[in-house]
Amino acid sequence: MKAIIPAAGIGTRLRPHTYTEPKVLLHVAGKPMLAHILDELVELGIEEVVIVIGPMGEKIADFVEKNYKFKAHFVKQTQLLGLGHAVKTTAKYFDNEPLLIVLGDTIFEADLKSVINSEYDSIGTKYVDDPRRFGIAEVEDGFITELIEKPPKPKSHQALVGLYYIKSTDLLKECLQEIVDKDMRTKGEYQLTDALQLMVKKGAKMTTFNVEGWYDCGNVETTLETNRRLLAKLPPPREIKGSVLIPPTYVSSSAKIENSIIGPDVSIADEATIKHSIIRNSIISEGASVSNSILESSLIGKNAQVSMAFGELNVGDSSQVGHG
């Protein structure tokens, strides 16, 4: 079995961070979004991954090659024409073997071991209050009857969350090709949902599986919320002399903390430095420096330097914020 990870998205709602870093490499609860996914694939025993990359894709390739032992392929999506198009660009890398497709910014908790032993194609879903913002699965007698992308009047609350187990890979290829050949677009893009619906029409038996935890990292607010929820699952942080760490909090072993109060709900990445500061509900990225500051609900980018700052901040890579 192979895994396909579409990770070419630009991440406009996470500016300014995504001007200089791919969205999937932004840190959440101690590691990049992509690492949460790849660690799950390691646990499943998957050895080969195909990652769809876009702008700054070389940073994704470098991260994967330095930190994992996968047989990894990187496919450039030169035009961002939708998720269906992204998966289609990987077609030469899969044949008859089952596929696990995982969106690169989808952090999830699900029993995938039982899913990959399923007899049928299966799609991860979760109940949502407002299904109009999602692809939706309508199910009858255990099998999907209809898949609709962002329906204005949904008949189901089962949202597609970005996890797909596909055994009928030849049929998937055929349907992806068909939506492109016939220019079947939804909201201007070639949607994977539409290709999967074609599969259902052509006779594919497709089930759903429940995704217990599904964590969104679409913008600063939801990324901080995901950080809080994931941190709550981690063990208490290490003690640091002269500072107070309030759980749930993650502090990298290579981060330096001096005379500060950290937490709750704070993630501090590798090589970050915090001095004489109070930080709550925030993410401090790799190599960032914060001094003489009181921060809350903040996202501090890679190598940013913050001093004498107070309140909420959203600053990108190598920014300098402070007074005096």
N, C-alpha and C positions, 0 to 999 in steps of 0.2 A: 504494500500500500504506500502511496505517496501523498504528501500534503501540498496543497497549493495555497499560497498566502498572498492575496492581492494587497500591496502596500505602496501603491503609487499616488495615493491621495495627497493633495497639497496642504490640507489642514488650514484653510483660511481663517477659521474661527479660533484658531490658537495662535494668531499673530500676537506679538512679533517673533515668537519662538520658532515658528516654522519658516521664517525667512532664511534661517541659517542651519536648521536641523530638520530632517524628515520627521513627520508627526509620530511615526511608530517608534522613534528613538527617544521621545520625551519620557522622563522618569515618572513613575507612579509607584509608590510604596516600595522604594528601594531599588527598582530596576526599570529599564525601558519597557514600554508597552509590549514591544515585540518579544522581549525576553520572557514575559509571562506566558505567551503563547508557545514559544519554542520549548520552554521547560516542560509544558504539558505534553508536547509531541515526543520529547525524550522519554517521559514516563510511559507513553503508549508504545514505545519501541519503534517508532517511525525513524527511518534512516535516511530518507531522501525527501528533500523539499524543493519546491519551485516557487520563487518569490518574485512577484511582479513589482518592478520598481519604476519610479518616475524621476523627477528632479532630485538631485542629491542622492540618487540611488547608490552611488559608490560608497557612501557612508554606511548604508544598510549592509551592503556586501562585505565591507571591511569588518563591521561589528559581528556578523554571523561567522565569518571565516576565522576571526580571532577567538571567539568564545564557544563555538560548537563544532562537533565532528560530523555533522550531516554531509551527505553528498548533496551539495547545494547548487541550484541553477538560478541565475538571475536574468529575468526577461524584461526588457525596457518597453514600457507602454508609452509610445511617443505621442499618442493622442489620448487624452482622458475622456473616453467615450462611454463610460459606464462599466459596471461590474461584469456584465456579460461579455463585453469586449475584452476586459482584463483577463478573464478566464480563457477566452478564445486564444489570446496570444500565447498561452502555455500549451496549446493542443499537441504540439509535436513531442512533448515530454510525457504524455500519458497515452496508454493504449487500452489494454483490456483489464488492467488491475484496478481495484477500488481506489477512490480518491476521497480525501478529507479536505474540504475547502474551508478555510478559516480567514475571516477578514483580519487584516493586520492591526486594526485598532479595536478589535473585539476581545476584551478580557472576560473570560467565562469560567464557570464551574458547572461541569456536567459529567455524567457517568459515560464517558466515551468508550470505555472498554466493552460495555454491553452493546453500544451502538454499532461498533465496527464488527461485531459478530452477528449483526442483523441479516436477515434473509433479503431485506428490501432496501431500496434507496430510502434515506431518512433525512429529515430536515429539523434542525433545532428551532424550537419556538418557546415563547414565553407570553403569558397573559399580560396585556397592557390595557390601561384605561382608555387611551385615545389611539385606536389602531390606524387612523387616517395618515399618520406619519410614517407608516411602515409597510413593507410587504406583508401580506396576510395569507394564512392558510385556512381554507375551509375543509373540514374533515367529516367524513361519513363512514360509519362502520370501521373505523380505524385507519382508513386510507384517505389521502388527500384527493379532493374532487376539484378544487380550484385554488390557484395561486394568483393573487392580484397585487400589483405594486401600487401602494398608496391610494387605496380606493376612497372616493369621496363619501360613499355610503357603505361602510364595511358591514358584512354579515357575521364576522368573526372577530374575536379579540386575541387570536393567536398570532402574534407577530413573529416574523422571521428575524433572527438575531445575528445572522452571519456565520452559522455553522451548518455545513452540508456534507453528508456522507453519501457518495454516489458510487453505486456498483455498475450501473448501466452507462459506462463511460463512452462507448461507441454512440449510443443514442444521444448523450449529452453533446458530443462533438457535432453530430448531425443537426441538432436543434440550435446550437450556437451559430453554426454556419447559416442556417435558414433565417434566423432573425436578422443577420447582417445582409444576406443576399436580398431579402425582401424589405430591407430597411425598416424593420419593426422596432420603432423606438418608443419609449415611454418617457415623457418629460425630456425629450431630446437625447436620450441615452439608450444604449443597448443594455437591457436589464437581465441579469441572471434569472430573476423571477420569471420573466417572460419565456426564457429558454426552458426552464423547469416546467412551466405550464404546458408548453408544447410537448414535453416528454410525457406528461400525464395524458394529454390528448391522444398521443400515439401508443398508449397502453402501458406505460411504466407504472408499476405499483409502488407508491411512495407513502411512507408513514411520517409521523412526527415524533420527536423525543423532547422531553422537558429539559430546559436549561435553567437550572436552579439559580445560579448567579450569573448575571449579565451586567457588565459594568461599562458605562459609556464614558468616552474621553473626547467628546466632540468640541467642548469649549472649556474655558478656565473653570467655570463653576462646576460643571459635571466632572471634570478631571479631579478637582479637589474633593468632590463627593466620593468618587471612586477611590481616591487615595485614603480617605477616612475609613471606608468600608473594608478595604484590603488590609490596612494597618491593624484593624481590630482583630484580625486573624493571626497576627504575628506574636511571638513571645515578647516579654518586656525588654526594653533596651538595656544595654550595658550601663554600668555606673561610670560616671566620669567625675573625678575629683574636682571640686570647686564649682560644679554646675549641677543643675537639677533637671532631670529628664522625666517628663510626665507621660506615661503610656496612655493610649497606644502611640508609639513613636518609633521610627527607624533611623538609626545613625550609622552610616558606613564606618567600617573599622579604620578607613584611611582619612576620615573627616576629623578636623580639629575643633574642639569645643572648649572655650575658655570663659569662665565667669558668666554663664548664661543660663536662662531658663528655657527649655525646649519642650514643647508639647502643651496639650495633647494634639494628636493628629498632624504630626510633622514628619516629613521624609527628607533626609539629608544625604545627598549622594557622595560618591567618591571624591576625595581631595577638596571637599568644601571646607571653609573656615568660618566659624561663628565666634565672635568675641563681644562680650559685654552687651548682650542682646536678649530680648524676650521674643520668642517666635511661637505662634499658635496657628494651627490649621493651614499649613503652608507646605510647599515643595521647594527645596533648595537644590538646584541642579549641580552637576559635576563641576568642580573647580570654582564654584561661586564663593564670594566673600561677603559676609554681613558683619558689620560692626556698629556698636553704639546705636542700635535701632530697636524699635518695637514694631513687629510685623504680625499681621493677622490676615488670613485668607489671601495669601500672596503666592505668586508663581515666579520664582527667580531663576533666570536662564543660566545656561552654561557659561562659566567664567565671568559672570556679571559681578560688579563690585558695588555694594550698597553700604552707605554709611550715613548716620544721623538721619535715618528715614523713619517715618511713623505712619501706621495705618495699613492700607491695602496697596500692594504693588503688583504690577504685571510687567516685568522687564525681561528683555531677550538677551541673547548671547553677547557677552562682553560689554553690556551696557554699564554705565557708571551713573549711579544715583546717589546724591547726598548733598550735604551742606557743610561748607567750611573745610 
